[in-house]
Amino acid sequence: MSVVLVHNFYQQPGGEDAVFAAEGALLEAHGHEVVRNTVHNDEVAGLGRLELARKTLWNDESYRKFRALFRGARPQVVHVHNTLPLISPAVYYAAHAEGAAVVQTLHNFRYSCVNGLFYRDGHVCEDCLGKAVPWPGVVHGCYRGSRAASAVVAGMLGYHKLRGTYAHEVDQYIVLSEFSRQKYIEMGLPEEKLSVKPNFVDSDPGAGTGTGGYALFVGRLSQEKGIAPLLAAWERLGSRLPLKVVGDGPQASLVELAASQLSGVEWLGRKPRDAVLALMQEAILLVFPSVCYETFGMTIVEAFAAGTPVVASDIGTMSSLVTHGRTGLHFEAGNADDLVAQVEWALEHPGELAAMRVAARAEYEEKYTAEVNYRMLMGVYERALARRRLDMGSP
């Protein structure tokens, strides 16, 4: 099968960029012909506001470029990861014009939310859920804190919903969890086009021993990741279980202050992936305290691969990724007291915690290896091809 992978890079570590790279390598490892086409956000710097807005809505140059690419490469499937802002939904039309099936991975909730998180002012927000045009997101400047930029994104979404782009020009969507699938059904995407395929760990780190004597947080240091309740919990837990924090972000100063004042908190900054996996292998547990929905929790799956149980917020995707009492524990999102209670329970029940290590590793082997993911990806592609043949009137 020949595949063209398309992505507008954020140029940030991990996330969509890493998934794009991993899936390309996975396809090539199984003998598929893969062509990658990427656009980088640094190209935005040379555009004026009106020009950027126009290209976000519909990029004629992108359409012509992709028509030519697809005409030459003759892919069976065009798999798109991100179109914002420069590729635009024009890529879907270019793919269909050249006879290719279109698959779109939904890495966030931007179909109904301009910032893609369903999160605003420190709390979950669904004000735009189900609206043809997410105008509340414009009022609140939810995209990059700018009403003007939010209006561009909202206009793009409203225009392409009205035009039928999302309903008809994508043959199959990949969502990363059942929670996300249900949210997208609420948003109005066709249920039969939504396939659940989680992200995967592209190289198995192997199970660790969990004998490091510390808890671990890995992620962006920002409000929606639950940094404040995490640090509040460790004001009480630090004497019993040290916490290592890996990551950087807008709330790095809070973590730095906590590390200077609390003996049980250590901030390690950013670390390369191999170093993070090594820390996971020896951690007693991983803490995932997000207070937003999340579309997936790659850190959770990596912890499972290392055989490390996860204490996670009982909200959104995390509540289904982590099975309470089997692969980890749940606590009420944003509730530092409940986080303390769950960690203390884990420390007081070493036998159960050891069993969770075994179950976490088994969960990875069953659902999140590269081989399992490859089979799921092929299933999505076959459904997309079948839909394209049906829409074109072919047997």
ABEGO torsion letter per residue (X at the ends): XBBBBBBBBAGBBEEAAAAAAAAAAAAAAAGBBBBBBBBBAAAAAABBAAAAAAAAABBAAAAAAAAAAAAAAGBABBBBABAOAAAEAAAAAAAAAAGBBBBBBBABAAAABAAGAGBBGGBBBAAABGBABBAAAAAAGABGGBAAAAAAAAAAAAAAAAAGAAAAABABBBBABAAAAAAAAAAGBBAAABBBBBBBBABBAEBBAGAAGBBBBBEBBBAAAGAAAAAAAAAAAAAABBBBBBEBEAAAAAAAAAAAABAABBBAEBBBAAAAAAAAAABABBBBABABAEABBAAAAAAAAAGBBBBBBBBEAAAAABBBGAAEBBBBBGBAAAAAAAAAAAAABAAAAAAAAAAAAAAAAAAABAAAAAAAAAAAAAAAAAAAAAAAGBX
